[in-house]
Amino acid sequence: MEKLTQKELKRLMHYDADTGIFTWLVRNSNRMKIGDVAGNKAVRGNIDIRIKGKLYKAHRLAFLYMEGYMPEHLVDHKNGVKTDNRWKEIRHATSTCNMQNSKISSRNKSGYPGVYWKNDHNKWIGQITINGKARYLGFYDDPLEAALARFTVEHQCPAWECNYRSELSKAIKRTWPNFKFCE
């Protein structure tokens, strides 16, 4: 099977950068018509589009359509909404950047990313993972103290600059609304 090119993609479908929606320009099956919205929501929440028997993620196709290439790494949804494929909401990102932009796990008990309870010490521990290596930031009586330690490291580390919207910043603002961020 030949590799999908920007030219072929533009012949088959239109991408609206303002809405993030792909529509068909040609009829390639009995089930769809010209102008139909392309793709379906996949199990993991992204939009999948089948072209000539091959399944593609819509956010990756947006890069091919707009820039002429498929991203080498991942495509990150800046706002965290996997179905939002508007051009302004997606970016080429490493897996590290993509993980930094993920939501707080529903299993998280502290309310802060990278902060968890350590039973054998009866303390909260702060942790951050940078370039695949976990770094422990100490033990704390209060989860907010551990969160502030992590926040400090986030803002001192160049590897963390790709974080578009920090879940930690949001969590700290909820707990401590008067905290001044240097953003």
Secondary structure in CASP SS format (residue, H / E / C, confidence):
PFRMAT SS
TARGET T0000
AUTHOR 0000-0000-0000
METHOD secondary structure of the structure
MODEL  1
M C 1.00
E C 1.00
K C 1.00
L C 1.00
T C 1.00
Q H 1.00
K H 1.00
E H 1.00
L H 1.00
K H 1.00
R H 1.00
L H 1.00
M E 1.00
H E 1.00
Y E 1.00
D E 1.00
A C 1.00
D C 1.00
T C 1.00
G C 1.00
I E 1.00
F E 1.00
T E 1.00
W E 1.00
L C 1.00
V C 1.00
R C 1.00
N C 1.00
S C 1.00
N C 1.00
R C 1.00
M C 1.00
K C 1.00
I C 1.00
G C 1.00
D C 1.00
V E 1.00
A C 1.00
G C 1.00
N E 1.00
K E 1.00
A C 1.00
V C 1.00
R C 1.00
G C 1.00
N C 1.00
I E 1.00
D E 1.00
I E 1.00
R E 1.00
I E 1.00
K C 1.00
G C 1.00
K E 1.00
L E 1.00
Y E 1.00
K E 1.00
A H 1.00
H H 1.00
R H 1.00
L H 1.00
A H 1.00
F H 1.00
L H 1.00
Y H 1.00
M H 1.00
E H 1.00
G C 1.00
Y C 1.00
M C 1.00
P C 1.00
E C 1.00
H C 1.00
L E 1.00
V E 1.00
D E 1.00
H E 1.00
K C 1.00
N C 1.00
G C 1.00
V C 1.00
K C 1.00
T C 1.00
D C 1.00
N C 1.00
R C 1.00
W H 1.00
K H 1.00
E H 1.00
I E 1.00
R E 1.00
H E 1.00
A E 1.00
T C 1.00
S H 1.00
T H 1.00
C H 1.00
N H 1.00
M H 1.00
Q H 1.00
N C 1.00
S C 1.00
K C 1.00
I C 1.00
S C 1.00
S C 1.00
R C 1.00
N C 1.00
K C 1.00
S C 1.00
G C 1.00
Y C 1.00
P C 1.00
G C 1.00
V E 1.00
Y E 1.00
W E 1.00
K E 1.00
N H 1.00
D H 1.00
H H 1.00
N C 1.00
K E 1.00
W E 1.00
I E 1.00
G E 1.00
Q E 1.00
I E 1.00
T E 1.00
I E 1.00
N C 1.00
G C 1.00
K E 1.00
A E 1.00
R E 1.00
Y E 1.00
L E 1.00
G E 1.00
F E 1.00
Y E 1.00
D C 1.00
D C 1.00
P H 1.00
L H 1.00
E H 1.00
A H 1.00
A H 1.00
L H 1.00
A H 1.00
R H 1.00
F H 1.00
T H 1.00
V H 1.00
E H 1.00
H H 1.00
Q H 1.00
C C 1.00
P H 1.00
A H 1.00
W H 1.00
E C 1.00
C C 1.00
N C 1.00
Y C 1.00
R C 1.00
S C 1.00
E H 1.00
L H 1.00
S H 1.00
K H 1.00
A H 1.00
I H 1.00
K H 1.00
R H 1.00
T H 1.00
W C 1.00
P C 1.00
N C 1.00
F C 1.00
K C 1.00
F C 1.00
C C 1.00
E C 1.00
END
